[in-house]
Amino acid sequence: MNDRSQPTVRNRKPILILVVLFLAPLAAAFWLYYGSTWRPSLHTNHGALIAPVSLPGMASGKWTLLVVGQGESGCDTGCRETLVYARQTWLSLGQLTPRVQRVLLAGPGCCDTGYLQREHVGLIALNSAGPQAAPLLQRVPDPKEGTIFVVDPLGNLMMRYDVRQDPKGLREDLKKLLELSHIG
């Protein structure tokens, strides 16, 4: 009887080895994720992630590139450069452009409307002193010149880009968001 039990044990060894080889990486990954403090240092986004801030009235069903104009007049040379950057990024999205809108939030004396209509077709300009836009401006964290904010289709402010840093970063991140998102 011992002779017959010997082949059964030998046949189980390859199966046990396969099970251990399959479960060992899973156990190591589980331990790294839940049991250790190690986290990968690399990230794939180019912009700065910010704690999501809900912006009342910005839930448009589209992704939004938000530019905040500075000062009383609203949109100086730096603001115009930021608007051009937002427009070029928007145009570079190709067939994804209908899913993205551009919004300028600036002061009451802002901008030459002829310039905006001529150079930035489709741009939504909001008066930051108006009843709809004033609450938006209060909720935008630290709006600096040369900054574009990304707002998701549900109206949550989520990313900030300094246009003077990496010109391709906004486009790359936006394309990833649009490809992975099932909303907007």
Sequence and secondary structure as in RCSB ss.txt:
>XXXX:A:sequence
MNDRSQPTVRNRKPILILVVLFLAPLAAAFWLYYGSTWRPSLHTNHGALIAPVSLPGMASGKWTLLVVGQGESGC
DTGCRETLVYARQTWLSLGQLTPRVQRVLLAGPGCCDTGYLQREHVGLIALNSAGPQAAPLLQRVPDPKEGTIFV
VDPLGNLMMRYDVRQDPKGLREDLKKLLELSHIG
>XXXX:A:secstr
 HHHHHHHHHHHHHHHHHHHHHHHHHHHHHIIIII        S SSEEEEEEE TT   SSEEEEEE BTTTB 
 HHHHHHHHHHHHHHHTTGGGGGGEEEEEEE TT S HHHHHHHSTT EEEETTSTTTHHHHHHSSS  TTEEEE
E TTSEEEEEEETTT TTHHHHHHHHHHHH S  
